Each structure stands twice: as C-alpha cells, then as structure tokens.
C-alpha cells in the first residue's frame, strides 16, 4: 500500500495502474452500499452520509490530496489525481470536497494569515466547519464586480475593529448546512469596482445573518438567499488586504474553472446513460444498438474525453507553478453544456416515465414499477438542475465575451 503523503514524481503506466487498483479496492470496501445506490440512481445524498464518507477518506489520508502535505495533502501528479477522481466516480462515490475543501481551504493556504490557517484549516478537515460561498447577489451575478453588499469599518466601545456588513447574497449553495460563509463585500464605493472589494470570513451564527431557501422547479433545496443585517465581522476575519479581495476572488475562480469542467461528474452521468441504454429496449433492440441513441452517446463520449485531456493539461500547468489565465473559462463552457446534453439524452431515453414527480423518491431508492427504470424517478429533476449550470459560476454568454476579449483579442 502506498503512503498517501509520499511525493510521487514519476508516475509511469505501471504505477498508475497499481494505484488505480488500490483506490478501487478501498472504495469497494469503504463505501456503504446504500450510498453507492443513491449516487448511481441520481438521488440526493444527505449531509450526514457525505460527512461519513469524507471521514473515511480522511482516515485513509485521501480527503485533500490537492492540499500541501503539511495540511494532510498528497504530492500527487496530475495523472494520479485524475485516476483517483475517476475511480471514485466509477464506483459511484458521492462527490466530496465542494466549497470547503476545494475553495476556501486552498484560499486560506495561499492567502490566509498563520492564525487563520491554524484556526480554520483543522476545523475544515475534521468536518467541524462547513462553508458556503457568498459571491453572487440579486443584481451581481455574471457581472460580479458590481456587487453591492457593503462592509463599513467601525471601532467597538472596547477598542476592537469590526466590519459591519449589510446586504444579501443569492444562489448560495447549501447555505442551510453551512457554519461559515466567505464573502466578497464592498469596502470602498469611490474606487473602481474591482478595486473596492474585500474578502471576509463570516460566522453564519452571527446576529443579523438569516437564510431563505430557494427551491427550484426540480424540487430540491440546493440554493438559498443569505441576508446580512448589520452583521459585525472582526477585522481579523479579513483575508488579504482591505480592498484587495478581487485578486483573491480571481485566483479562486481560475482554479474553480477546473472543477466547473465537471469531468468526474460527467463521467458518472455518462455511465448512467450507458446503463439506461443497456437496460431499455426500443423496437426489440437494446437502446445501445439504436442508431439515434448510439450516435448521441458516442458524440458525448468524444466531447468528454477531449474535455478531460484539456483539464489535465491545465492541472499540469498549475502544478508547474504557471498562472492559469482567462482561457480556463472554456472549461466551464464545455463542461456545463456537456452535462446538460447528457441529462437530455437520459430523459429522452427514459421517455414518459420521467414525468411523474415523487419527492420521497429523490432520497431513497424504491422498487420501480414493472417496466419502469429505477433511473426514472430523479431523471427530470436532474435535468432541471443542470439547466442552471450554464448560468451559475458565470453565464455562458459572459464566458464567451471574456474569451473573445481576453484570449482572442477581439
């Protein structure tokens, strides 16, 4: 068994295959069958089930392989990380990491003070703190620099310095579970938009913080609106300098683009579509053999492999210390559209069986009716969820414009 903290500088094919077998064996043993089935069928995984899975990864030393070894990370090559993610997906493991491990953790490692790192990072690793992201606002989504949430610096009677935050954030994923939120706030209304923004860490239990659920047509409680009514935030909870939060946000967004390509998620969902194609028949033939289905499936497979190769190239650049520029925006464009097309094919293959809505069926697998696929219960909801993928994280229209201007020079 390999040491999860040992640098692996030379991953030849043999070592990668050995590592793949090791990960596959671990997941087969550690992942509960009930959770595996939920993920396979596209059902919702509870917070506790996700916490339990992440604790199992942590005990193996594989919770944050992308973090430095000093913070329980692994010095893996880009190829090894890709193998690891692929094996988790193929085994129907729930996606771990998210905002806490993939976003705020790396930001604190790179920009946080030693005191912030010592306080927050261990609590992120042991699941004590769950985080959400406070970027978008009702009138500041793709044009994030136009955000209005205000933070005014004041001195308390005891002499301590705080920011008083007022405003709201919207489309805040899983804020209902979060203990903390990292926010972009405006601290200078006179400066150029990008130059008057500060990066703050806010305790969700602070007086004046409230959360309103936003339940979509898919019926799932994914998003929320978070309100700040004169919330006091200690100055010590600022990351970086005052009015310098935009550079931190850009750094995060550049690396977030690698995740918004959704390669692992696309692999899982494409495997589901293959399973549907093997399970169902049309005209006396498996769907996999029907020209319309086979043609669309092969096109999706080609697009996914091209996307995966491009993400791997960017990861190698980041690992080599090269800055990731605006060209990473194309990954989000390609990944979000691909996942929509995959879910469209799933619904087209399942047909009218996807029209029935049963909220309870989104949480626990149920024995399907005779002749009805078990994938049908959540298929339409999954497709509706993905409709927002070309909006969230920067709309496709804005991404096209940024690529035209900043990459192609048009």
FENHUVEN-V292929 format. One record per run of one state. SS is the DSSP state (h for helix, s for strand, l for the rest). FROM is the first residue (numbers start at 1). TO is the last residue. If there is no record, write none. Layout:
# FENHUVEN-V292929
((SS;FROM;TO) (SS;FROM;TO))
This chain:
# FENHUVEN-V292929
((l;1;12) (h;13;30) (l;31;32) (h;33;41) (l;42;46) (h;47;60) (l;61;68) (h;69;71) (l;72;77) (h;78;90) (l;91;97) (h;98;111) (l;112;113) (h;114;125) (l;126;130) (s;131;134) (l;135;136) (s;137;137) (l;138;139) (s;140;140) (l;141;143) (h;144;146) (l;147;149) (s;150;155) (l;156;160) (s;161;169) (l;170;179) (s;180;186) (l;187;192) (h;193;196) (s;197;203) (l;204;208) (s;209;214) (l;215;222) (s;223;234) (h;235;237) (s;238;239) (l;240;244) (h;245;260) (l;261;262) (h;263;279) (l;280;280) (s;281;282) (l;283;284) (s;285;286) (h;287;289) (l;290;290) (h;291;319) (l;320;325) (h;326;354) (l;355;358) (h;359;362) (l;363;375) (h;376;390) (l;391;395) (h;396;407) (l;408;410))
